[in-house]
Amino acid sequence: MEKSQVYSFHKESFYRDTLGEDCLPFQNITSSLKEFNQAEMKKKGDGDIVMSEANVIKSFKGQTSLVFNKGKLVYDKKTHEWYKVLDLKTDDNYKPIWASIAKKGGTDSIEITKEEDFDHFTNALTILIKIEGQKSLTIETTPKIYDKFENAFEGPFDGAGEQLMSYKLFFNSKMIEKDQSLATIDGIKDGDILYASEGLGKPFKFNRFQEVNTSWGWSNSGGSPDGIMFKPTQNIKVCGFSTFAAREKDSYEIRYRVRIDGVDVEDETIVGTNWEDKYYFRHRLNGVYNASAGSKIEFTCWIAENLANRSYVETFSGQRGDDYKDVENEHMGLFEIESGGESCNGTGVYSGHFPEIFYYLG
């Protein structure tokens, strides 16, 4: 087979390495989107094995390159931390024999001299991409940390029968640009998940409060939940929400649940931080969920500085929410708002959390 050929995607196919070794025929017996190496393929093979474009997907592995380069970042596979190479010495074959490195954003340096220590570092991470479009699937790829996403992800998307240009990419609920690389994404680690949403663009926002209450704080300790319910008057796709920011702290923990017509679509525990517009913590959901006209979209949250300890944190809150139909929004009258069934920490139509819902029409 020609190594440059791109093969079509089939639901019952799985990846294998077609670039590193001679291709051996294999039997398509496992539904997976993980790339298998030669040894793994030999374990799987039994009986007559047939290989064709119907069951092969192109490998997305790139060519090998030097891991250590002066002034560049490397990733420690053992500690899952990023380091910058401050200085470097190599032998005649450009193999590193000494390096001075410092944690990303730090100043204290350490020296590496042992071969086994150099082996802990890599310049490529395994990344999972969850694609949400007309079909939902997860692909695995291993881009170099300085490869731009527009180049590194084009092959995997093509191999899955999709076009990268049709999707928006997200990490930790924040949109990332396709001209970025892993080296520019704070907090990303080996095995992390990126989310790709198909061609929906920037979502709409519906704000239910006339004003933010800044004169006194909303008490949160994680023991009792806050909740609210949005009922759309036409079909929408739900993609996010906001809670209010802490008044005097940089972060808090939040367990949130999203329920549509009695079905839980997400139940996650995350850290709220990086307050937007001073008053809001805005969170993009892991997926995009259909909600038909008249359906009940219930948001529930438990907030504390530390949920395990139920430690207290004070947040801002909204008020005059009973005038939500008069709040200036792009789609006036799109929602009816009711109290959430489990809300017992004070949030209701008039005041409390969940000032915003983010959505697409249709």
Phi, psi and chi 1 to 4 in degrees:
 res  aa     phi    psi   chi1   chi2   chi3   chi4
   1 MET       -  147.4  -78.1 -169.2  -80.3      -
   2 GLU   -76.0  129.6  -64.9 -178.1    6.3      -
   3 LYS   -69.1  -19.7  -65.8 -179.7  180.0 -180.0
   4 SER   -86.7   -5.3   61.0      -      -      -
   5 GLN   -73.9  139.1 -172.0  169.1   -1.9      -
   6 VAL  -101.7  127.2  177.5      -      -      -
   7 TYR  -100.8  154.3  -62.4   94.6      -      -
   8 SER   -76.1  156.0   61.2      -      -      -
   9 PHE   -90.0  132.9  172.6   78.6      -      -
  10 HIS  -128.4  141.5  -73.1  -99.5      -      -
  11 LYS   -59.5  -32.2 -152.6  166.0 -171.5  178.1
  12 GLU   -95.5   18.5  -65.1  -60.1  -42.3      -
  13 SER   -97.9  163.8  -62.3      -      -      -
  14 PHE  -139.9  155.4   56.5   85.3      -      -
  15 TYR   -75.7  153.7  -63.3  123.8      -      -
  16 ARG  -147.9  163.7   64.0  145.5  -56.6  179.8
  17 ASP   -78.9  106.4 -178.1    1.2      -      -
  18 THR  -100.1   -0.7   59.2      -      -      -
  19 LEU  -106.5  -29.3  -64.4 -177.3      -      -
  20 GLY   -80.4  -29.7      -      -      -      -
  21 GLU  -139.6  173.3  -54.1  169.9   86.5      -
  22 ASP   -63.6  140.7  -67.8  -24.5      -      -
  23 CYS   -77.5  125.7  -66.1      -      -      -
  24 LEU  -102.7  139.3  -70.0  179.5      -      -
  25 PRO   -59.3  150.8  -21.3   33.0      -      -
  26 PHE  -145.6  160.9   61.1   91.7      -      -
  27 GLN   -97.5  133.3 -173.8  175.5   16.3      -
  28 ASN   -82.4   92.4 -177.7   13.7      -      -
  29 ILE  -118.4   -8.2   57.9  175.2      -      -
  30 THR  -129.2  132.9  -55.3      -      -      -
  31 SER   -84.7  109.5  177.4      -      -      -
  32 SER  -162.3  157.7  172.0      -      -      -
  33 LEU  -119.6   31.7  -71.5  177.5      -      -
  34 LYS   -99.6  139.6 -179.8 -177.3 -175.6  -59.3
  35 GLU   -81.9  126.3 -175.2  172.6   87.7      -
  36 PHE  -100.0  142.8  -71.0   87.8      -      -
  37 ASN   -88.9 -179.0   60.4   31.6      -      -
  38 GLN   -63.1  -43.5 -172.1   84.1  -16.2      -
  39 ALA   -62.9  -40.9      -      -      -      -
  40 GLU   -66.6  -36.1  -69.9  170.4  -37.1      -
  41 MET   -66.9  -37.8  -68.3  -55.2  -56.7      -
  42 LYS   -64.1  -36.0  -71.3  177.4  179.7  177.7
  43 LYS   -66.0  -33.1  -69.0  179.9 -178.0  178.9
  44 LYS   -81.3  -24.5  -71.7  179.4  174.6  -66.6
  45 GLY   -71.4  131.5      -      -      -      -
  46 ASP  -155.0  142.3   57.2   -7.2      -      -
  47 GLY    74.9 -162.8      -      -      -      -
  48 ASP   -72.8  128.5  -65.8  -29.7      -      -
  49 ILE  -115.9  130.1  -57.5  174.0      -      -
  50 VAL  -123.5  132.3  178.6      -      -      -
  51 MET  -118.3  131.9 -179.7  169.5   61.6      -
  52 SER  -154.2  177.9   70.1      -      -      -
  53 GLU   -65.3  -14.7  -68.7 -172.8   13.2      -
  54 ALA   -76.8  -19.1      -      -      -      -
  55 ASN  -134.5   16.0   59.3   17.7      -      -
  56 VAL  -121.4  138.5  180.0      -      -      -
  57 ILE  -122.8  139.3  -65.6 -179.8      -      -
  58 LYS   -57.8  141.7  173.5 -173.1  172.2 -176.3
  59 SER   -70.8  148.8  168.5      -      -      -
  60 PHE  -111.8   17.6  -55.2  127.5      -      -
  61 LYS   -77.4  137.6  -72.3 -172.6  176.1  179.4
  62 GLY   -92.8 -179.4      -      -      -      -
  63 GLN   -74.7  150.3  -60.2  -60.5  -44.6      -
  64 THR   -69.3  152.0   58.2      -      -      -
  65 SER  -150.3  167.8   60.4      -      -      -
  66 LEU   -63.5  134.0  -63.5  176.2      -      -
  67 VAL   -77.6  -45.1  172.5      -      -      -
  68 PHE   -95.3  124.5  -79.2   77.1      -      -
  69 ASN  -138.7  132.4  -68.3  -82.8      -      -
  70 LYS   -59.1  131.2 -173.3  175.1  178.4  179.1
  71 GLY    86.6   -3.6      -      -      -      -
  72 LYS  -107.8  166.0  -63.3  -67.6 -173.4  178.7
  73 LEU   -88.3  151.3  -65.8  172.7      -      -
  74 VAL  -133.9  161.3  -70.0      -      -      -
  75 TYR  -118.5  130.6 -179.0   83.9      -      -
  76 ASP   -88.5  110.9 -170.9  -25.4      -      -
  77 LYS   -68.1  -22.3  -64.8  177.1  -70.7 -174.6
  78 LYS   -81.3  -43.9 -172.8  175.6 -179.3  179.8
  79 THR  -102.6  -10.2   64.8      -      -      -
  80 HIS    59.9   42.0  -60.6  -72.9      -      -
  81 GLU  -123.0  155.1  -67.6 -179.4  -56.6      -
  82 TRP   -96.1  141.4  -70.2   86.3      -      -
  83 TYR  -132.4  151.1  -72.4   84.9      -      -
  84 LYS  -105.7  134.8 -176.1  175.7 -178.5  179.1
  85 VAL   -81.6  110.4 -179.9      -      -      -
  86 LEU   -82.3  -40.0  -55.5  177.9      -      -
  87 ASP  -151.4  158.7 -156.7   -4.1      -      -
  88 LEU  -155.0  140.0  178.5   68.6      -      -
  89 LYS  -126.7  140.0  -66.5  179.5 -178.9  178.2
  90 THR  -130.0  163.3   62.7      -      -      -
  91 ASP   -86.4 -171.2   60.8   16.8      -      -
  92 ASP   -65.0  -19.8  -67.3  -20.2      -      -
  93 ASN   -98.8   16.4  -64.5  -43.9      -      -
  94 TYR    64.7   20.0  -58.7  101.9      -      -
  95 LYS   -83.0  130.8 -176.3  177.8 -179.9  179.3
  96 PRO   -67.8  135.7   23.3  -33.0      -      -
  97 ILE  -120.3  -15.0   55.5  176.1      -      -
  98 TRP  -157.9  139.0  175.7   89.2      -      -
  99 ALA  -149.0  144.6      -      -      -      -
 100 SER  -110.2  121.7  174.1      -      -      -
 101 ILE  -130.8  157.9   62.9  174.9      -      -
 102 ALA  -138.8  146.2      -      -      -      -
 103 LYS   -57.5  145.1  -75.0 -174.2  179.5 -179.8
 104 LYS   -56.4  124.1 -176.9  179.3  179.8 -179.0
 105 GLY    85.1   -4.1      -      -      -      -
 106 GLY  -103.9  176.1      -      -      -      -
 107 THR  -121.0  -23.4   55.6      -      -      -
 108 ASP   -73.3  127.0  -64.9  -25.2      -      -
 109 SER  -103.6  155.3   63.3      -      -      -
 110 ILE  -129.6  158.5   59.4  174.8      -      -
 111 GLU  -110.5  144.3  -66.1 -175.9    1.2      -
 112 ILE  -120.3  129.3  -54.6  175.2      -      -
 113 THR  -132.0  -18.8   57.8      -      -      -
 114 LYS   -91.8  141.1  -63.7  179.7  179.8  179.1
 115 GLU   -60.0  -39.9 -177.5  176.2   -7.9      -
 116 GLU   -66.9  -27.6   57.2  -94.2   30.1      -
 117 ASP   -73.7  -37.9  -69.2  -24.8      -      -
 118 PHE   -61.1  -33.1  -79.0  107.1      -      -
 119 ASP   -67.6  -14.8  -69.1  -18.9      -      -
 120 HIS   -72.8  -16.3  -67.3  164.4      -      -
 121 PHE  -102.3  151.9  -65.9   87.8      -      -
 122 THR  -143.3  160.3 -178.1      -      -      -
 123 ASN  -115.6   22.7   64.5  -16.2      -      -
 124 ALA  -147.4  142.1      -      -      -      -
 125 LEU  -119.4  147.0  -57.4 -173.4      -      -
 126 THR   -81.6  123.8  -62.9      -      -      -
 127 ILE  -124.9  134.5  -62.5  -64.4      -      -
 128 LEU   -97.7  137.7  -59.2  175.7      -      -
 129 ILE  -119.5  113.6  -52.7  174.3      -      -
 130 LYS   -89.8  114.3  -66.9 -168.9   71.3  171.8
 131 ILE   -97.8  123.4  -61.4  176.7      -      -
 132 GLU  -116.1  107.4  -65.6  -68.4  -21.0      -
 133 GLY  -149.3 -138.2      -      -      -      -
 134 GLN   -66.7  -24.3  -61.2 -158.9    4.6      -
 135 LYS  -131.0  149.8   57.8 -174.1  177.1 -176.0
 136 SER  -107.3  129.5  -63.0      -      -      -
 137 LEU  -156.6  162.9   63.0  146.9      -      -
 138 THR  -122.2  130.7  -59.2      -      -      -
 139 ILE  -118.1  153.9   58.7  178.5      -      -
 140 GLU  -118.4  133.0  178.9 -176.9  -74.1      -
 141 THR  -145.4  163.5 -173.9      -      -      -
 142 THR  -129.7   78.2  -50.1      -      -      -
 143 PRO   -77.5  151.8   29.1  -34.3      -      -
 144 LYS   -67.6  151.3  -62.0  -65.5 -166.7  -39.2
 145 ILE   -70.5  -16.4   61.6  177.4      -      -
 146 TYR  -106.1    3.1  -77.7   98.9      -      -
 147 ASP   -72.6  130.3  -73.4  -10.2      -      -
 148 LYS   -66.2  141.7  -69.1 -175.7  177.5 -179.7
 149 PHE   -59.2  -33.9  -63.2  141.7      -      -
 150 GLU   -63.0  -25.0   58.2 -166.6    0.5      -
 151 ASN   -95.5  -43.7  -60.7  -38.6      -      -
 152 ALA   -67.8  -32.3      -      -      -      -
 153 PHE   -99.5   -6.3  -65.2  159.4      -      -
 154 GLU   -62.8  -44.7 -176.3  177.6    8.9      -
 155 GLY   -62.4  -50.0      -      -      -      -
 156 PRO   -58.1  -40.6  -27.5   34.7      -      -
 157 PHE   -67.1  -43.1  -87.8   76.4      -      -
 158 ASP   -60.2  -43.8  -75.7  -13.3      -      -
 159 GLY   -62.6  -28.6      -      -      -      -
 160 ALA   -89.2    5.3      -      -      -      -
 161 GLY    78.7   22.5      -      -      -      -
 162 GLU  -124.3  165.6  -59.9  -67.1  -29.4      -
 163 GLN  -113.1  122.5  -70.7 -172.7  -40.5      -
 164 LEU   -57.3  -37.5  176.4   61.0      -      -
 165 MET   -62.1  -17.3   62.7 -178.3  -63.9      -
 166 SER   -88.0    0.1  -59.8      -      -      -
 167 TYR  -121.9  150.9  -73.8   83.2      -      -
 168 LYS  -100.9  139.3  -57.0  -73.8 -175.2 -179.4
 169 LEU  -104.8  142.1  -61.2  176.0      -      -
 170 PHE  -136.8  143.2  -61.8   87.5      -      -
 171 PHE  -136.6  128.8  175.9   66.7      -      -
 172 ASN    50.7   43.1  -79.6  -10.4      -      -
 173 SER    72.4    1.8  -52.2      -      -      -
 174 LYS  -108.2  136.0  -54.5  -66.7 -177.1 -177.5
 175 MET   -71.8  137.6 -168.6  169.9   77.9      -
 176 ILE  -116.8  148.6   54.7  179.5      -      -
 177 GLU   -86.7  152.5  -58.9  -62.6  -28.1      -
 178 LYS   -73.3  -15.0  -64.9 -173.7 -178.8   73.0
 179 ASP   -90.7    6.7   62.4   -3.9      -      -
 180 GLN   -86.5  172.9  -71.3 -176.1 -101.7      -
 181 SER  -135.5  172.8   66.0      -      -      -
 182 LEU   -59.2  -32.8  -64.7  176.0      -      -
 183 ALA   -64.4  -20.5      -      -      -      -
 184 THR   -97.9   -2.4   66.9      -      -      -
 185 ILE  -100.1  113.1  -53.0  -60.6      -      -
 186 ASP   -67.3  133.9  -70.5  -25.1      -      -
 187 GLY    84.1   -1.8      -      -      -      -
 188 ILE   -77.2  143.1 -162.2  163.2      -      -
 189 LYS  -134.5  165.6  -63.7 -179.7  179.3  179.8
 190 ASP   -59.0  131.1 -172.5   59.3      -      -
 191 GLY    88.8    0.1      -      -      -      -
 192 ASP   -70.4  165.9  -88.0  -14.3      -      -
 193 ILE  -112.1  130.5  -60.7  173.3      -      -
 194 LEU  -102.4  148.1  -59.4 -175.9      -      -
 195 TYR  -111.8  138.2  -66.1   90.2      -      -
 196 ALA  -121.8  118.3      -      -      -      -
 197 SER  -107.4  133.0  -66.0      -      -      -
 198 GLU   -75.6  120.5 -171.8  174.8   17.3      -
 199 GLY    35.3   32.9      -      -      -      -
 200 LEU   -92.6  -18.8  -63.7  173.5      -      -
 201 GLY    71.6 -157.4      -      -      -      -
 202 LYS   -76.2  130.4 -174.6  176.5 -179.9 -180.0
 203 PRO   -75.1  162.3   28.2  -35.3      -      -
 204 PHE   -82.8  155.7  -62.7  106.9      -      -
 205 LYS  -124.4  134.2  176.2 -173.8   70.4  176.3
 206 PHE  -117.8  119.0 -173.7   95.2      -      -
 207 ASN  -101.2  128.8 -175.1   -5.4      -      -
 208 ARG   -99.6   -6.5   71.7 -173.7 -173.6   95.5
 209 PHE  -107.2  142.9  -73.4  122.1      -      -
 210 GLN   -73.6  -32.2  -70.7  -79.9    9.7      -
 211 GLU  -156.8  160.7   57.5 -172.1   58.0      -
 212 VAL   -97.2  132.1  176.1      -      -      -
 213 ASN   -82.6  116.0 -179.2   12.9      -      -
 214 THR  -112.0   -3.3   59.6      -      -      -
 215 SER   -82.6  -26.5   59.3      -      -      -
 216 TRP  -148.0  159.6   52.6  -88.7      -      -
 217 GLY   -96.8  158.8      -      -      -      -
 218 TRP   -94.8  127.6 -166.3  -94.4      -      -
 219 SER   -83.8  130.3  175.3      -      -      -
 220 ASN  -136.2  127.8  -52.6  -93.8      -      -
 221 SER  -136.2    6.1   63.1      -      -      -
 222 GLY    83.3   -8.6      -      -      -      -
 223 GLY   -79.5  -32.3      -      -      -      -
 224 SER  -124.1  140.4  -58.8      -      -      -
 225 PRO   -88.5  154.6   30.9  -34.1      -      -
 226 ASP  -105.7  145.8  -73.2  -77.9      -      -
 227 GLY  -156.2  158.7      -      -      -      -
 228 ILE  -152.6  160.9 -157.6   69.5      -      -
 229 MET  -130.5  128.3  179.0  166.7   57.8      -
 230 PHE  -104.2  134.1  -68.7   84.5      -      -
 231 LYS  -120.9  105.6  -65.3  174.0   65.1  175.2
 232 PRO   -72.6  147.6   28.1  -33.8      -      -
 233 THR   -90.8   -4.3   57.3      -      -      -
 234 GLN  -147.2  169.4   67.5 -179.1   78.1      -
 235 ASN   -64.7  133.5  -63.8  -15.0      -      -
 236 ILE  -137.0  173.0   66.7  167.1      -      -
 237 LYS  -121.7  118.6  -60.5  177.5 -174.1  -67.7
 238 VAL   -83.6  132.7 -176.3      -      -      -
 239 CYS  -136.1   -2.2   63.7      -      -      -
 240 GLY  -180.0  176.2      -      -      -      -
 241 PHE  -157.4  173.0   65.6   87.0      -      -
 242 SER  -132.7  150.9   66.4      -      -      -
 243 THR  -118.9  173.8   52.6      -      -      -
 244 PHE   -87.4  150.2  -81.3  100.7      -      -
 245 ALA   -73.5  156.9      -      -      -      -
 246 ALA   -68.9  143.9      -      -      -      -
 247 ARG   -74.6  -38.4  -74.2  161.8   57.7   89.2
 248 GLU  -132.4   14.4  -62.8  178.5   -9.6      -
 249 LYS  -127.8  159.6  -63.4 -175.9 -177.9  -63.8
 250 ASP   -87.1  -15.4  -65.0  -30.9      -      -
 251 SER  -161.1  166.3   65.8      -      -      -
 252 TYR  -153.5  167.0   55.7   63.0      -      -
 253 GLU   -97.5  143.3  -68.3 -175.8  -13.2      -
 254 ILE  -139.8  125.4  171.0  174.7      -      -
 255 ARG   -99.2  125.7  176.0 -162.6  163.9 -165.9
 256 TYR  -124.1  153.2   72.9   85.7      -      -
 257 ARG  -135.7  136.3 -173.0 -172.7   61.9 -143.1
 258 VAL  -116.1  125.8 -176.8      -      -      -
 259 ARG  -128.2  127.5  177.4  176.5  -70.2  170.9
 260 ILE  -118.2  117.2  -59.6  177.5      -      -
 261 ASP    49.9   45.7  -78.6  -20.4      -      -
 262 GLY    82.7   -0.8      -      -      -      -
 263 VAL  -108.5  123.0  177.5      -      -      -
 264 ASP   -73.2  120.5  -66.7   -7.0      -      -
 265 VAL  -100.8  -25.0  -64.5      -      -      -
 266 GLU  -150.2  142.0  -75.4 -165.0   18.3      -
 267 ASP  -146.8  101.1 -168.3  -26.2      -      -
 268 GLU  -133.2  156.8  -58.8  -80.7  -10.0      -
 269 THR  -118.5  124.1  -61.4      -      -      -
 270 ILE  -136.5  175.3   58.3  175.1      -      -
 271 VAL  -106.0  124.7  174.4      -      -      -
 272 GLY   -89.3  127.9      -      -      -      -
 273 THR  -161.2 -175.1 -171.9      -      -      -
 274 ASN    52.8   59.9  -63.1  -34.7      -      -
 275 TRP   -56.9  134.2  -43.6  127.6      -      -
 276 GLU  -101.0  139.8  -63.7 -175.3   51.2      -
 277 ASP    53.0   26.0  -58.5  -27.6      -      -
 278 LYS    73.1  -34.0 -176.8  179.6  178.8  179.4
 279 TYR  -105.2   -9.7  -60.5  119.3      -      -
 280 TYR  -124.7  143.0  -57.6   99.3      -      -
 281 PHE  -109.4  114.1  167.2   62.0      -      -
 282 ARG  -105.9  130.9  -67.8  175.1  174.9  139.6
 283 HIS  -126.8  126.4  178.0   65.8      -      -
 284 ARG   -89.5  131.5 -174.3  176.4 -177.6  101.4
 285 LEU   -67.6  161.5  -61.0  177.3      -      -
 286 ASN   -66.9  -28.2  -64.4  -30.0      -      -
 287 GLY  -130.2 -178.3      -      -      -      -
 288 VAL  -119.1  124.5  178.9      -      -      -
 289 TYR  -120.8  130.6  -56.7  101.0      -      -
 290 ASN   -71.1  135.5  -67.5  -37.8      -      -
 291 ALA  -135.2  113.9      -      -      -      -
 292 SER   -76.7  164.1   58.6      -      -      -
 293 ALA   -55.5  130.2      -      -      -      -
 294 GLY    85.8   -4.8      -      -      -      -
 295 SER   -72.7  161.2   60.9      -      -      -
 296 LYS  -103.9  113.6  -62.5  178.1 -179.6 -179.9
 297 ILE  -104.3  107.1  -53.2  166.3      -      -
 298 GLU  -105.3  125.0  -64.9 -177.8   76.9      -
 299 PHE  -106.5  130.1  -65.7  101.3      -      -
 300 THR  -132.5  140.1  -52.6      -      -      -
 301 CYS  -142.4  149.8   70.2      -      -      -
 302 TRP  -120.8  120.2  -66.1 -102.5      -      -
 303 ILE  -122.1  136.1  -65.7  174.1      -      -
 304 ALA  -156.8  161.0      -      -      -      -
 305 GLU   -61.5  -39.9 -177.5  177.9   14.4      -
 306 ASN  -140.9  114.6 -177.5  -72.3      -      -
 307 LEU   -64.7  -36.8  -73.7  170.3      -      -
 308 ALA   -63.5  -37.6      -      -      -      -
 309 ASN   -93.9   -6.5  -60.3  -29.5      -      -
 310 ARG    52.4   43.6  -66.7 -167.6  175.9 -179.9
 311 SER   -80.2  141.3   50.3      -      -      -
 312 TYR   -72.6  140.3  167.8   82.7      -      -
 313 VAL  -141.9  139.7   63.0      -      -      -
 314 GLU  -103.4  130.4 -170.9  177.3   86.1      -
 315 THR  -119.6  168.6   63.3      -      -      -
 316 PHE   -71.9  173.2  -64.0  102.3      -      -
 317 SER  -152.5  164.1   61.8      -      -      -
 318 GLY   -98.8  156.6      -      -      -      -
 319 GLN  -145.3  169.0   59.8 -173.8   19.3      -
 320 ARG    62.1   35.1  -67.1 -176.5   59.1 -163.2
 321 GLY   -72.8  -17.5      -      -      -      -
 322 ASP   -70.0   -9.1   48.9   -8.0      -      -
 323 ASP   -99.0   25.2  -63.8  -31.2      -      -
 324 TYR   -59.5  -29.2   68.6   86.8      -      -
 325 LYS   -68.2  -16.6  -68.1 -176.1  178.5  179.5
 326 ASP  -100.4   -5.8  -61.3  -37.1      -      -
 327 VAL   -68.9  135.7  177.5      -      -      -
 328 GLU   -70.1  113.2 -169.9   64.7   33.5      -
 329 ASN  -135.6  160.6  -76.5  -63.4      -      -
 330 GLU   -66.1  -33.5 -172.7  162.2    1.1      -
 331 HIS  -118.9   79.8  -61.6  119.8      -      -
 332 MET   -62.9  136.9  -57.8  -75.3  -74.4      -
 333 GLY    79.0    9.1      -      -      -      -
 334 LEU   -72.0  -28.1  178.1   59.6      -      -
 335 PHE  -125.0  144.2  -67.0   98.9      -      -
 336 GLU  -100.3  140.0  -63.0  -76.4  -19.9      -
 337 ILE  -121.5  132.2  -60.3  176.7      -      -
 338 GLU  -133.8  162.1  -59.4  176.7    6.5      -
 339 SER   -64.9  145.6  -66.1      -      -      -
 340 GLY   -75.4  145.6      -      -      -      -
 341 GLY   -61.4  -30.3      -      -      -      -
 342 GLU  -104.0    4.0  -68.3 -173.5   55.9      -
 343 SER   -69.3  117.1 -174.4      -      -      -
 344 CYS  -137.7   16.6   56.0      -      -      -
 345 ASN  -107.9   10.3 -165.8   48.5      -      -
 346 GLY   113.3  -21.8      -      -      -      -
 347 THR   -65.9  131.6  -70.2      -      -      -
 348 GLY  -150.8 -161.7      -      -      -      -
 349 VAL   -65.7  -39.4  175.4      -      -      -
 350 TYR   -75.4  -41.8  178.9   79.4      -      -
 351 SER  -147.2  173.6   60.8      -      -      -
 352 GLY   113.9 -150.4      -      -      -      -
 353 HIS   -91.0 -172.4  -82.2  -67.9      -      -
 354 PHE    56.0   58.9  -64.2  112.0      -      -
 355 PRO   -70.1  -23.9   26.1  -34.7      -      -
 356 GLU  -135.4  146.6  -59.0  164.8  -38.3      -
 357 ILE  -122.2  140.3 -179.3  173.9      -      -
 358 PHE  -112.3  139.6  -64.9   89.7      -      -
 359 TYR  -161.0  165.8   62.0   95.3      -      -
 360 TYR  -118.3  151.8  -58.0  100.3      -      -
 361 LEU   -81.3  149.5  -65.5  179.2      -      -
 362 GLY   100.4      -      -      -      -      -
